[in-house]
Amino acid sequence: MRVGILSYPMLFQREGGLQIQVRETVAALNRLMPVPGRPLQVGLVDVNYDRLADYDLIHVFSAINGNFRIVEMAHELGLPVVLSPLLSPGWNRAAVRRAELADRLAGRLTDWMVQTSYAQTRRALHLSTLVLALGEAEREAIAQGFGVADDKIRVLPNGVNPHFFTANGDLFRRETGIAGPFVLMVGSISPYKNQLGLALALAGSALPVVLIGHAPRHELPYLQQLLALPNVTWLGSLEHVDPLLASAYHAAAVVALPSQGEVLPLSVLEALAAGTPVVMTAQSALDLPDSAFALRKVHWEDGAAQRLAIEQLAAQPPERARVQALVEQFSWDRVAGQIAECYFQLHAASAPAGRRHAV
């Protein structure tokens, strides 16, 4: 079976969680041990040269940025489509009512020449054969926010690269000269990620803030606001495979992610894999049972609650091995095996015999 992976055209012009998810998923799927009678070849589709009709199944990552057109084309060709929509858990019934109202207004005002992103996302979800959610909160958002049947949704989380479990903070301390306890935040510099809110919440505390992440040109004024604060250090962006990133997670007293919303943030999983406790936004699909000793969720605008949670975890850090145990099951290879099983089930159920490829 030949599987094509797609997302929006500009995907790899930047670096972030989605890019890492796509790369790691493709690599892990191609590492799977071959099963007799079930050949599997997975690769990124080059839309300038490849045709969707040459594949047996299409897997689309992200339901926004015009990706509904990919789903439409694959559906038209009769190909099974797996969609990883990466939707915010904020899609509840109230949000849906507002989105539907906005969609109707936009349609009427433009004689139905304009569609909202909500309408496009809903179309992608409904035309897909199978939808993969990263957690129960995202599954709930897909079902309640977009009316997708429960039996069409599977919950499969992200994985964690093994090198985060063996990280050591010595490299970070040696390279940066930052020796004392600090709070680390990894993510692109933007008001949505809320680095400024975190820095202001910790103003005057004994814990400085260290930021790692790309600063887009249009966010440079926001970055300047951050750098004007005496408790903030920005180290720029680091490649996901850079040993300094894993070392930073291990060296930090606490990792924070007080953004306005997250699906299943890799930075949180990676921090826990390094044995470091985390304070993150409550608006997230991540749900780890019995994790409150190392993972605290607070509202993104509640700076006082963020500071309290961070200071408590820094003052009484949990045992690293116990923190790591929270995410030890998050393996890219394990997730890839589950995704591959979904592929084979869909292919057997819906792909015409004449379209099946031998690899």
N, C-alpha and C positions, 0 to 999 in steps of 0.2 A: 504494500500500500504506500502510495506517495502522498505525503501531507505537506501542504503549503501554509506557511505562517506569514500573516500580513498585519500591518497597522498603517497609520497615516504616513505619507511620503517623507515628512521631515523628522521622523522619529529619531534617527540616529545622528541628527545634527546637534543634539544636546545629550546630556547624561543625567539619568535619574532612575527612580525605582522601576518605571515601566521598561526602560531600556535593559536594565539588569535582569528583570523578570523574563523578557523575551530571550535574551542571550542564554541565560542559565537553563531555561526550559528547553530550548532547541538542543543545547549541548547535552543535557541529561537524557533527553529522548534518544539521541543518537548514541549514547553510551549503553543503552539497555542491551542486555544479552539477547541475541536473535532467538526467536522461537520458531521451530520447524513449522512450515505452513502459514506463518504469520509474519511475513517480511514487512519492515517498516523503514521508510526513508523520510526524514523530516528536514526541511530547509526553508530559508527565507525566500519569498517570491520576489523576483525582480520584475516589477510591473512593466518595465520598458521592453523586456524581451520575452518573458514567460507568459503563458496563457493559463488562466484558471482551469480551462477545460483539460489541461494536461495532468491535473491532479485528481486524486480520488476523494480528498477531503480538504476543506479549508478551515484554518483556525485563525480567527481575527482577535487581536488584542486591542481593547479600548472601544467603547461604543460611541465615542464622540469624534470630533475633527473630521467629519464627513465619511467615517468608516461604514456608515449604513449603506453607501453605494457599493462597497465590496460585498456586503452581505446580499444585497439585491442581485448583483451579477451572479454570484455563486448559486443563489436560490433559483435564478432563471435557468442556469445550466443544469439544474437538478443535482447539484453537489450538496452533501451534508455539510453544515456549517457549525463549528463550535465557536462560541463567542465568550471571551473573558471581558466583561464590560467595564470593570473597575469603577463601580458607581459608589458615590458617597452614601453612607448610611442615613444621611439627612433626608432621603426621599421617603417621606411618610405621606399619609393621606392629605394633610393640610398643604404640604408642599406641592403635591400633585394637583390639587384644586387650583392653586395659584398658577401653576405651569399650564394647565389646560385652558384657564381663562386667558392667559397671555397668548397662547397659541391661537385661540379663536379670534382674539382681537387683531393679532398680526395678520391672520388670514383675511379677515374682513376688510381691514384697512388697505391691504395690498392686492385685493381681488385674488387671494390665495396664491400669490406669487412668492410669498416668503414663508418659510417654515422655521419654527424654533428648534433649538437643539433638543428640547424635550421630545418633540414629535419625531425627530430623526432617530434619537436613541430608542424610543418605543418601537419604531419600525424595525430597527436592527434586532432588537430583542425578540420580537414576534416572528420575524422571518428566520431566525436561527433555529437549528435543529436541537442544539443543546447549549445551555448557558452555564458557565463555570463561575461560581461565586467564591471569593477568598475567605469568607467567614459567614457565620449565621446572621450577623447584622446586615451584610450586603445581600444575602439571600432574601431577608425580610424586605429590604428596599426594592429588590427586583420584583418580588411577588406583589407587594402591596402598592408600590409606587408606579409599576408599569403593567400590572395585570398579567404577569407571566405565571403559568400553571406550575405548581410545586414540583410535579413529576418531570418537568423539563429542566430543573435546576439541580446541579451537583455542587457540593461544597468541597473545594480543594484549595488548601492554603499555599502560600509561597514557601520556598525553601530558604535555607541558610547555607552559605558556603562554609565548608569545614574549617577553613583557616581562621575563622573568627573564634572558634572554640579553643584554639591553641594560642591565642594572642597573648602578648606580654607588653606591659606598659613601659619597659625600659627604653625601647627605641624612641618612643614619643618624647619622653623626658630628656633624653640625650640630644635629640634633634632640635627641640623647641626651647629647652631651658626652663620649661614650666614644671616645677618640682612639687608644688603643693597641691592640695585638693582643688578641683574645679568642676564646673558643670559644662558638659559638652552638648552642643546641638549640631546635628548634621542635616543639611538640606539647603536647597536653593534659597538665596537671600530675597525675601519678599514679605510684604505685610500679611499675606495669606499664611505664611509659615510662622509669623509672629515672633521673630527674634527680638524685636524691640520691646514687645510686651514682657518677654522673659527677662531681658536685661534690666528693665525698669523694676520688675518685681524683686530682683535680687540686688538692687542698688543698696549699698551700705552693708551688705552681708559679707561674711568672710569668704564667700565662694565666688571667684571671678567666672566669667562666661567665655568659653572658647567656641568659636563658630567655624565650621568647615562647610563650604558650599559655594557654588557658582553664583556670582552677582551679575544678572543681566544688565545690559546698558541702561535700560529704562528704570532700573532699581538703584542706580548709583546714588541718588539723593537719599534714599532710605539707608543705604550702606553708610553714607557719611554721618547720618544721625546716630547710627550704631557706634561708629568708630569715635565719635565725640564723647562717648561715655567712658569713664575711667576704668570700668570693670569689664570691658569687652576686648577680646583679641580675635582677629579674623585671620585664618590661615589660608584662605583661598579654597579652591576646589582640589580634591584628590581623586585619583582613579579608584574605582571600586576594588581593584586587586592590589593597590598600593599597601605594603605592610604597615606604613605609617597610619593609615586609617584604622586598621584593626588594633594597632597599638594604642591609638587615641581612645578607642572604646574601653580598652582594658585599664588605661591610666586614669580615666575620669572617675570622680566620686559618684556622680549621677549623670545620666543622659536625659535630656529634656526634649520634648517635641510638643509644644503647646500650640499647634497650628489650628486653623479653623475647621479642618476636617481631614481625615486620612481613611484609606481603605484598610490595607494591611501593611503598614509601613515597614520596609526592610530595615531601616535604621534602628527601629525598636527591637526587632528580632535579632539583629546583629549585636546590639549592645547586650542583650540578655545572654546571647551565646558567649560573649566575652566575660560574663559573670557580673555585669554592672547593672544596678537597679535603674529604673526608668520612671519618669513622670511625664505623662503624655495627655493629649486632648481626649476628652470623653467622647468626642464625635468620631468614632472609629469602629471598624468591623472586627478589630482584634479582640478576642475573648479567650483568655487563658485561665482555666479553673484553678482556684486556690493560689492565685498569684499576687494577692494584695501585699504580701511581705516584700515584694520586689518591684511591683508594677502598680503605680497609682494613676488613676484617671481623674482629671479635673477639667472644669470648663475652660475653654481657651482664653476667655476674658477675665478669669478670676485670678489675678496676680497674687493675691494674698494666699489663696489655697495652693497655688503653685509653689510659692516660697516655703510655706509650711511643710508640704509634702517633700520637697527637695531637702530641706534642712533636717527633717526627721530621718530620711534615708541616709544622708551623709553622716549624721551623728551615730547612727546604729546600722552600719552596712550589713546586709544579709550575707550569709556564706556563699561564696562564688559557685561552688559546685551545686548548691541548691537552686541558685538562679539559673545556671546553665541547664539544669534538668527540666526547666519549664519549656525549653524549645529544642530539646534533643531529638524530638521526633520530626522536626522540620528539616527534612532532607530533600534536596532537589531531585535526587534519584528516586526516592520514594514517591514524590509527587508525580514525576515523569511516568512511573509505572502505572499510576492510577489514571493519568491522562491518556496514556496509550491504550489502556483497556477501554476507555470511553470511545476512542477512535475506532477500535476494532468492532465494538458493538454497533456503532452507527454505520460503519461501512458494510457490515454484514446485513444490516436491516434495510438500508436504503439505497446503496450504490448499485446501479445496473451492472450486470455481469460483464457487459462489453466494455465498461469503463474501468474495470479493475486492472491495476498495473502489477506486473511482476517486477521485483527489485532484485 
